[in-house]
Amino acid sequence: MSNGNYFNEKSTSRFDFGVYRNKTAKKAGSNMLTIATRPSEEQQYSVGTTTISMSIREAQALQNFLNESLSSDSVDV
């Protein structure tokens, strides 16, 4: 991508994830991660939808937290 934009989405049965980056834009909201619940009336977790949006910096802090918390040394299975 020569214009510096990046867009990626991943979906699971319960969630939609999206990463949106624009290396040239300095506007708030131009570089963000979203996590949205997918509606499902058959499961107890999600009826309707909710979306969480965060900056890439906040997403990187979340990533570090998850990496530390979910490492094989810290999780008893």
C-alpha positions in Angstrom: 0.0 0.0 0.0 1.8 3.1 -1.2 -0.5 5.6 0.5 0.3 4.4 4.1 -3.1 3.1 4.9 -3.7 -0.2 6.6 -7.0 -1.9 7.2 -7.5 -5.4 8.7 -10.6 -7.2 10.0 -11.1 -10.6 11.7 -14.4 -12.2 12.8 -15.2 -15.0 15.2 -18.5 -16.4 16.0 -18.9 -13.9 18.9 -16.7 -10.9 17.9 -15.6 -8.6 15.0 -12.2 -7.1 15.3 -10.9 -4.3 13.1 -7.6 -2.3 12.9 -7.5 1.0 10.9 -4.3 2.9 10.4 -3.5 6.0 8.4 0.2 6.9 8.8 -0.2 10.4 7.3 -3.4 11.4 9.2 -3.0 13.1 12.6 -6.7 13.4 13.2 -8.2 11.7 16.3 -9.8 8.5 15.3 -7.8 7.9 12.2 -5.7 5.1 13.8 -7.9 2.8 15.9 -8.9 -0.7 16.9 -12.5 -1.7 17.3 -14.0 -4.8 19.0 -17.7 -5.4 18.4 -19.9 -8.1 19.7 -22.0 -10.0 17.2 -25.7 -10.5 18.0 -26.8 -13.9 18.9 -30.1 -14.8 20.6 -29.0 -18.4 21.1 -26.0 -17.6 23.3 -26.0 -16.0 26.8 -23.1 -13.6 26.0 -24.4 -11.3 23.4 -27.9 -10.2 22.5 -27.6 -7.0 20.5 -24.2 -5.4 19.8 -21.7 -3.3 21.6 -18.6 -1.7 20.1 -15.4 -0.7 21.9 -13.0 1.6 20.1 -9.5 2.5 21.2 -6.4 4.2 19.8 -3.5 2.2 18.5 -1.5 3.2 21.6 -4.3 1.9 23.9 -4.5 -1.3 21.8 -0.8 -1.8 22.2 -1.2 -1.4 26.0 -4.0 -4.0 25.9 -1.8 -6.3 23.8 1.0 -6.1 26.3 -1.4 -6.8 29.2 -2.9 -9.8 27.4 0.6 -11.2 26.4 1.7 -11.0 30.0 -1.5 -12.3 31.4 -2.0 -15.2 29.0 1.6 -16.4 28.7 2.0 -20.1 29.2 3.8 -19.4 32.5 0.9 -17.4 34.1 -2.1 -19.6 33.0 -3.0 -22.8 34.7 -5.0 -25.0 32.4 
